[in-house]
Amino acid sequence: MNKKDKNVLLSRTVPSRQKQVQEYLEGRSPGTMQRYAPDAHADAQEGWVETDQTVQELVHWRQEATT
């Protein structure tokens, strides 16, 4: 991501999240997805790829969160 794109992203981010976004863009923060799916990885063809176990854990978490 080039500097112009980063600035556009930051300008569209609510002020309370701008520091977190800046840290993420500079590679110093794992980001939200890695917090919830630490074994997931980015793939150029498929996007964000989680293991079956992670998917099941997220499904369970989501079901519990809605009750």
C-alpha positions as a Python dict, from the first residue, in 0.01 Angstrom:
ca = {
    (1, 'M'): (0, 0, 0),
    (2, 'N'): (149, 333, -99),
    (3, 'K'): (158, 643, 119),
    (4, 'K'): (-140, 806, -57),
    (5, 'D'): (-358, 496, -4),
    (6, 'K'): (-253, 480, 361),
    (7, 'N'): (-349, 844, 412),
    (8, 'V'): (-688, 783, 249),
    (9, 'L'): (-747, 485, 477),
    (10, 'L'): (-650, 686, 785),
    (11, 'S'): (-876, 975, 682),
    (12, 'R'): (-1171, 733, 664),
    (13, 'T'): (-1094, 579, 1002),
    (14, 'V'): (-1264, 713, 1313),
    (15, 'P'): (-1021, 914, 1528),
    (16, 'S'): (-1032, 664, 1813),
    (17, 'R'): (-898, 392, 1579),
    (18, 'Q'): (-641, 589, 1378),
    (19, 'K'): (-346, 498, 1600),
    (20, 'Q'): (-437, 129, 1581),
    (21, 'V'): (-466, 149, 1201),
    (22, 'Q'): (-131, 328, 1173),
    (23, 'E'): (39, 59, 1382),
    (24, 'Y'): (-121, -213, 1169),
    (25, 'L'): (-12, -50, 842),
    (26, 'E'): (344, -27, 972),
    (27, 'G'): (344, -395, 1066),
    (28, 'R'): (362, -344, 1441),
    (29, 'S'): (19, -483, 1524),
    (30, 'P'): (-128, -822, 1439),
    (31, 'G'): (-467, -679, 1352),
    (32, 'T'): (-811, -795, 1452),
    (33, 'M'): (-825, -1109, 1241),
    (34, 'Q'): (-509, -1249, 1394),
    (35, 'R'): (-650, -1190, 1740),
    (36, 'Y'): (-953, -1405, 1662),
    (37, 'A'): (-780, -1646, 1422),
    (38, 'P'): (-409, -1663, 1515),
    (39, 'D'): (-339, -1960, 1285),
    (40, 'A'): (-496, -1793, 980),
    (41, 'H'): (-285, -1655, 698),
    (42, 'A'): (-323, -1428, 400),
    (43, 'D'): (-329, -1587, 57),
    (44, 'A'): (-302, -1391, -268),
    (45, 'Q'): (-564, -1610, -439),
    (46, 'E'): (-808, -1687, -158),
    (47, 'G'): (-774, -1389, 75),
    (48, 'W'): (-779, -1463, 448),
    (49, 'V'): (-760, -1839, 507),
    (50, 'E'): (-853, -1999, 839),
    (51, 'T'): (-817, -2361, 944),
    (52, 'D'): (-1130, -2572, 990),
    (53, 'Q'): (-1072, -2571, 1365),
    (54, 'T'): (-1060, -2191, 1372),
    (55, 'V'): (-1379, -2168, 1169),
    (56, 'Q'): (-1557, -2403, 1412),
    (57, 'E'): (-1431, -2201, 1711),
    (58, 'L'): (-1553, -1877, 1551),
    (59, 'V'): (-1892, -2033, 1475),
    (60, 'H'): (-1922, -2149, 1836),
    (61, 'W'): (-1815, -1807, 1965),
    (62, 'R'): (-2069, -1634, 1741),
    (63, 'Q'): (-2350, -1864, 1850),
    (64, 'E'): (-2271, -1802, 2215),
    (65, 'A'): (-2249, -1424, 2157),
    (66, 'T'): (-2604, -1407, 2021),
    (67, 'T'): (-2770, -1577, 2315),
}
